[in-house]
Amino acid sequence: MKKKKKLLTFPSIIVLTVFAILPLIIMLVYSFQSDSGSSGVTLENYTNFFLKSVYLKLTYRTIINSLAVTIISLIISYPLAYFMAKKFKGLKNIVMILILIPFFTNQLVRVYSWLIFLQDGGVLNSFLQSVGLIEGSLGILFTQGAVVIGLVHAFFPYMVITIYLALERVDNSLLEASSSLGASKVRTFFQVVLPLSMPGVVTGIMIVFVPCLGTFVEPRILGGVNGTVIGTVIEDQFFEIYGWNFGAAIAFVLFAMVIISMTGLSRIGRRYDNE
């Protein structure tokens, strides 16, 4: 029986090896080769990355953007998920559909919709002028703010879903017991609901923060030059500059950031699972 189970896993192992592990190995080999044409193994690409302040600044900007998107997504998602799980029992399916509707369209369509919405003279600019909140141009497009807005729109539904699933599993009898023992709604939330929902919160943070580290479409379109992050640098190296070896090295630096982030968040998640 065990042999049959192992045989059944072979196709998935082969697919994982060919389409995931093997490309990573090839990229790793490229990252230790020089773009200048010199042969042999070299640390030139990694040295250039860590010794040039521009790449360190872009790394810092990437992390700050990811943190901002994650925090804003959490602030938006938790109340929405809570009301879906505990208040909007009859409307939760409708709300969920409204959250998921943007995913029925192409990513580029969504990003360009934000481009039209945020541009000077666009929908938002015209509306704010009509109500007298601003007089001139909005000036938000091609800034870090526009990038964060686009990324929050792209990723916050994932956090809503994970937190909602965690809150849905919280037994309402625990809330009733807390209330019957004299605890206020605020105390019940912080001592019962929030701790029990933390595994979903940690998972949501991971699902949002980690992909944000490597994103490049939203920063490229909504941020322009001011939206340059590590993901856009990697894209430029592969498709514009053709510095594949240096691009591979940056990709592995980003990969290391992803692994470190996932490891830390996984440990936090396991701590809450064990409580």
C-alpha positions in Angstrom: 0.0 0.0 0.0 2.8 2.4 0.9 4.5 1.6 -2.5 1.3 2.5 -4.3 1.1 5.8 -2.4 4.7 6.6 -3.4 4.0 5.8 -7.0 1.0 8.2 -6.9 3.2 11.0 -5.7 5.8 10.6 -8.5 3.9 12.7 -11.1 3.6 15.6 -8.8 7.2 15.3 -7.8 8.3 15.2 -11.4 6.2 18.3 -12.2 7.5 20.2 -9.1 11.1 19.3 -10.1 10.8 20.2 -13.7 8.8 23.4 -13.4 10.0 24.7 -9.9 13.2 23.3 -8.6 15.1 22.9 -11.9 14.4 26.6 -13.0 15.6 27.8 -9.5 18.8 25.8 -9.9 19.4 27.2 -13.4 18.8 30.8 -12.0 21.2 30.1 -9.2 23.9 29.0 -11.6 23.4 32.2 -13.7 23.5 34.4 -10.6 27.2 33.3 -10.1 28.2 34.2 -13.6 29.3 37.6 -14.8 27.5 39.7 -17.4 30.8 41.2 -18.5 31.8 38.1 -20.3 34.4 36.7 -17.9 34.2 33.0 -17.2 34.1 31.2 -13.9 32.2 31.4 -10.7 32.0 34.9 -9.3 30.3 36.9 -6.5 30.3 40.0 -8.7 26.6 40.3 -9.1 25.8 39.9 -5.4 28.7 42.4 -4.5 27.3 45.0 -6.9 23.9 44.6 -5.4 24.9 45.1 -1.8 27.6 47.8 -2.4 25.4 50.1 -4.5 23.1 52.2 -2.3 20.5 52.5 -5.0 19.6 48.8 -4.8 19.6 49.0 -1.0 17.2 52.0 -1.1 15.0 50.1 -3.5 15.0 47.1 -1.2 14.0 49.3 1.7 11.2 50.9 -0.5 10.0 47.5 -1.4 9.7 46.4 2.2 8.0 49.6 3.3 5.5 49.3 0.4 4.7 45.7 1.3 4.3 46.6 5.0 2.0 49.6 4.1 -0.1 47.4 1.8 -0.3 44.7 4.5 -1.3 47.0 7.3 -3.9 48.9 5.3 -5.3 45.6 4.0 -5.6 44.3 7.5 -7.4 47.4 8.7 -9.9 47.1 5.9 -10.2 43.3 6.0 -10.7 42.5 9.6 -13.9 44.5 10.2 -15.3 43.4 6.9 -14.6 39.7 7.6 -16.0 40.1 11.2 -19.3 41.5 10.0 -19.5 38.8 7.3 -18.9 36.0 9.8 -20.9 37.3 12.7 -23.4 40.0 11.5 -24.2 39.6 7.8 -25.3 36.0 8.0 -27.8 36.5 5.2 -25.7 38.8 3.1 -22.2 37.2 3.5 -22.5 35.4 0.1 -23.4 38.7 -1.7 -20.6 40.6 0.0 -18.1 37.8 -0.9 -19.2 37.9 -4.5 -18.7 41.7 -4.5 -15.2 41.2 -3.1 -14.3 38.6 -5.7 -15.8 40.3 -8.8 -12.5 42.2 -9.6 -10.8 38.9 -10.0 -13.1 38.0 -12.9 -11.2 40.6 -14.9 -7.6 40.7 -16.1 -4.9 42.1 -13.8 -3.8 44.7 -16.4 -7.4 45.8 -16.9 -7.7 46.4 -13.1 -4.4 48.3 -13.0 -5.3 50.5 -16.0 -8.7 51.2 -14.4 -6.8 52.7 -11.4 -4.6 54.6 -13.8 -7.7 56.3 -15.4 -9.3 56.8 -12.0 -6.3 58.4 -10.3 -4.8 60.5 -13.2 -5.0 64.3 -13.2 -8.3 65.2 -14.7 -9.6 61.7 -14.1 -12.7 60.5 -12.3 -11.4 61.1 -8.7 -9.8 64.4 -9.6 -13.0 65.7 -11.2 -15.1 64.6 -8.3 -12.9 66.2 -5.7 -12.9 69.4 -7.7 -16.7 69.4 -8.1 -17.2 69.1 -4.3 -14.7 71.8 -3.6 -12.1 69.7 -1.8 -9.3 70.6 -4.3 -8.7 73.3 -6.9 -5.9 72.0 -9.0 -4.6 68.6 -10.0 -4.7 65.7 -7.6 -1.1 64.7 -8.3 -1.4 61.2 -6.8 -0.6 59.2 -10.0 3.0 58.1 -10.4 3.7 58.2 -6.6 4.1 55.6 -4.0 0.6 56.4 -2.8 -0.9 55.3 -6.1 1.2 52.1 -6.0 -0.1 51.3 -2.5 -3.7 51.9 -3.5 -3.4 49.6 -6.5 -1.7 46.8 -4.4 -4.3 47.1 -1.6 -7.0 46.6 -4.2 -5.2 43.6 -5.7 -4.4 41.8 -2.4 -6.9 42.7 0.3 -9.5 40.2 -0.8 -7.1 37.4 0.0 -6.8 38.7 3.6 -10.6 39.1 3.9 -11.1 35.4 2.9 -8.5 34.0 5.3 -9.7 36.1 8.2 -13.4 35.3 7.4 -12.7 31.6 7.4 -11.0 31.9 10.8 -13.8 33.9 12.3 -16.4 31.6 10.9 -14.8 28.8 13.0 -15.2 30.8 16.2 -18.0 29.1 18.1 -20.7 31.6 19.0 -21.4 29.8 22.2 -18.0 31.1 23.4 -19.2 34.7 22.8 -22.4 34.0 24.7 -20.5 32.4 27.6 -18.2 35.4 27.8 -21.2 37.8 27.8 -23.0 35.7 30.5 -19.9 36.0 32.7 -20.1 39.8 32.6 -17.5 40.6 29.9 -18.2 43.6 27.7 -18.3 43.3 23.9 -14.9 45.0 23.7 -13.3 42.6 26.3 -14.9 39.6 24.6 -13.4 40.7 21.3 -9.9 41.2 22.6 -9.8 38.1 24.8 -11.9 35.6 22.8 -12.5 36.6 19.2 -9.1 38.2 18.3 -6.9 35.4 19.8 -9.0 32.7 18.1 -8.8 34.5 14.7 -5.1 35.1 14.9 -4.1 32.1 12.7 -6.3 33.5 9.9 -4.8 37.0 10.5 -1.2 35.6 10.3 -2.1 33.6 7.1 -3.6 36.7 5.6 -0.5 38.8 6.4 1.6 36.1 4.7 -0.6 35.9 1.6 -0.4 39.7 1.2 3.1 40.7 2.4 5.1 38.0 0.6 3.6 38.5 -3.0 3.9 42.3 -2.5 7.7 41.9 -2.2 8.0 40.7 -5.8 5.2 42.6 -7.6 6.1 44.8 -10.5 3.0 45.4 -12.6 1.3 47.9 -10.3 4.5 49.8 -9.4 5.4 50.0 -13.1 2.1 51.3 -14.3 0.9 53.4 -11.3 4.2 54.5 -9.9 6.2 55.1 -13.0 9.8 56.1 -12.2 8.9 56.9 -8.6 7.4 53.4 -8.3 10.5 51.5 -9.0 11.0 48.6 -6.6 13.0 45.4 -6.7 10.5 43.6 -8.9 10.7 46.2 -11.6 14.5 46.1 -11.5 14.4 42.4 -12.0 12.0 42.8 -14.9 14.3 45.5 -16.5 17.3 43.2 -16.2 15.6 40.4 -18.0 13.6 42.2 -20.6 15.2 45.6 -21.2 18.9 45.5 -20.2 19.4 41.7 -20.8 21.6 41.5 -17.7 20.3 38.0 -17.0 23.0 37.1 -14.5 22.6 40.2 -12.4 18.9 39.9 -12.7 19.2 36.3 -11.4 21.2 37.5 -8.4 18.7 40.1 -7.5 15.9 37.5 -7.9 17.7 35.3 -5.4 18.1 38.2 -3.0 14.4 38.7 -3.2 13.8 35.0 -2.9 15.8 35.1 0.4 13.6 37.9 1.6 10.6 35.8 0.8 11.9 32.7 2.6 12.8 34.8 5.7 9.4 36.4 5.8 7.5 33.2 5.4 9.7 31.5 8.0 9.0 34.2 10.6 5.3 34.4 9.9 5.0 30.6 9.9 6.5 30.5 13.4 4.1 33.1 14.6 1.2 31.2 13.1 2.3 28.0 14.7 2.5 29.7 18.1 -1.1 30.7 17.8 -2.2 27.3 16.6 -0.6 25.7 19.6 -2.3 28.0 22.1 
